[in-house]
Amino acid sequence: GFRASVLNDTLQGTVMFIGTLLLLAGIVHAAGGLHGAVEKLTQIDPKLVSPGGADDILSPAFMTSFWVLVCFGVVGLPHTAVRCISYKDSKAVHRGIVIGTIVVGTVMLGMHLAGALGRAVLPDLHVPDLVIPTLMITVLPPVLAGIFLAAPMASIMSSINAHLLQASATIIKDLWLSTRPHQARNEALLKRLSSLITILMSCLLLL
């Protein structure tokens, strides 16, 4: 179960990583280069290229809370923490630090830049949830757009499967086994119960 989830996350992360790079390149190209994109943003609103953003929304307090949440707080989330304590050995930890920094840094910076520069391509788009899908359809060839529309979906699926895995383990290993400790060695029963709980929670999620 855990190995399957890790492989799933790896494939989805790869799609997100490549999709981010292609989207950013497509936006810069569609906007007439990086300089052209900045000029268009300046024409729309000079504050769009200032550190504070439009309407000075990016205050120091807001950005500090964002940095703490995204850079540090996310490590404390249960579905993230369980991955941070399950490395095979110290070599895997060190390799994970390097790979994780590159991938997360690229996706975070790439997607934020795509959203910011995308205003130069789609100046009249005002619904935040439509920004990335609409940009993909606009700046990428149809085949690539079709493939890499899976990138934001992969991000959602990755989070959902991690939460399902964590919730299932919590219900079975922490709650159920605390009332029936004698069942701890019954691996077959634990597997069946974990699968059943995961399926039930998946059905509730779909509903």
N, C-alpha and C positions, 0 to 999 in steps of 0.2 A: 504493500500500500504506500509506504513512504517513498520507496524507490520509484514507484510509478508516478507519484506526485512530483518528485524532483525532476524526472525525465520530462514530464509534461511542462513544468515551469521552464526548463531549459529550452525546449522547442518554442514555446510561446515567447520567451525572452528574446530568442533569435529573430523571430518574426517582428517583434517590437523594435529591436535594435536596427535591423535593415530597413524597416518601414519608416522609422524616424529619419534616417539619413537620406532616403529617397525623397521623402516629403519635403524636408528642408531644402534639398537641392532643387526640387521642382518649384518651390515657392520663390526662391532667389532668382531662378531662371525666368519665371513668369513675371516677376516684378521688374525685370530689366537689370538684374545684378543687385548686389548688396547696396551699392551707392544709390541706385535707382529706387530701391525699396525704402531707404531712409528718407530720400527726398519726397516721395509720395506720402509717407507718414507725416513728415513735417508740414506738408501742404494741408493735410486733413486736420491735424492738431499738433503744434510744436511740442506739446507736453507728452505726446506719445513716444518721443525719443529722449525724454528727460528721465533722470533717476526716479522721480516721484510718480511718473505715469499720469494718465489723464485724470483730471480732477484731484490730483495729488493723492490718489488712492493708496500708493505704496509708501505709507508712513514708516518711520524707523521702528515703531512698536509692532506694526503689522508684519514687516519683514523679519524682525527678530523672532516673533512667534512662529512664522513660517519656517525659518531656518531650524529652530529647535524641534518643531514637529516633524519636518521631513528628514532632516539630517540625523537627529538623535532619537526623537520620540518613537519613530517607526520601529526601531530595534526592540523596544519594549512591548510591542504588540505580540500577543500569544502566538499567532501563526508565523511571525517572523522569528521570535525568540527560539521556537522549537527547532528552526533550521540552524540557528547560530550555535546550538549545543549538540549538533548531530554530525559534525564533521568526522571523517574516518580517522584522520591523524593530523598532526601539526602542519605537515606539508600541504595538506588540503586546505587548512585554514589560511595559510600564507598565500596560496594560489587563489583562493576565494576572495581575499582582500584585494588583490590586484585586479582580477577579472570583474569583481563586483563594482569596484571604483570606476573602471572604464565604462562598463555597461550602464550603470545607474547614472553616472555623470553625463554620458552621451544622450541617454533617453530624456533625462530631466532638462538639460540645457537645450537639446534639440527640439523637444515638444514646446517648451516655453518660447523659444525663438520662432518656431513655426507659427504659433498663435499670434505672437506680436507682429512679425513681418507679414503674416497672412492678411492683415488689415489693408496692406497696400494692394493686395490682389482682389480682395472682396470687401471694399469699404462700407458696403451697405448691409453687411450681415450682423445682426444684433442679438442672435440667440446663441449663447456660449456653447451649448451642447452640440450645435450643428457645425461649429468652426472646423474641427479636424476632418470629419467625414466630407464636408463640402469642399474643403481645400484639396483633399485627395482626389475627388472626382474632377475637380477643376484643373489641377496642375499635372496630374499623372496620366499616362496613356491608359485607356480603358482596362486592358489586361492587368497592368500593374496596380491600378486603383482597386480592381476587384480582389486581387490577392492581398494587398496591404490594407484594405479596409478591415482585414482580420487582425491588424495590429492592436487597435484599441479594444477589439473584442477579446484578443488574447490577454490583454491586461486585466479585463474584467474576469475572465475565466480563471486566470492564475490566482487572483485574490479569492474567488469563490471556492476553488478546490482546496486552497490552503485553509480557509475558514471551516469548510466541511470536515477536513481531516482533523483539525484541531478540536472542533466541537464533538466529533465522534469519539475521539480519544478521551476527552474530558468526561463525557457521559459514561463511557464504559470503564476506563481505567481509574478515574478519580471518584465518580459517584457510585456506580453499580458495584465495583469491586470493594469499595469501603464498607458496604453492607454484606457482601459475600466474599470475604477474603480467601475462603477455602477454594474458590473457583479460579484463583490466579494461575494455577498450572494447567487449566483446561484450555489449551490453545485453540482447539477446534471450535469450542463454544464461543470463545472471545472473538474469533474471526467471523463467525456467523452473526453474532450480535453487532459487531462493528459494521459489517456490510449492511445489515438490516437498518441500523440507525442512520447510516449515510444515505441509503435509498429513501428512507422516510423524510429526512431533512431536505434532500434534493427535490422531492415531490412538493413539499411545503414551499420551497424556494420558487419553484416554477409557478405554483398557484399564486 
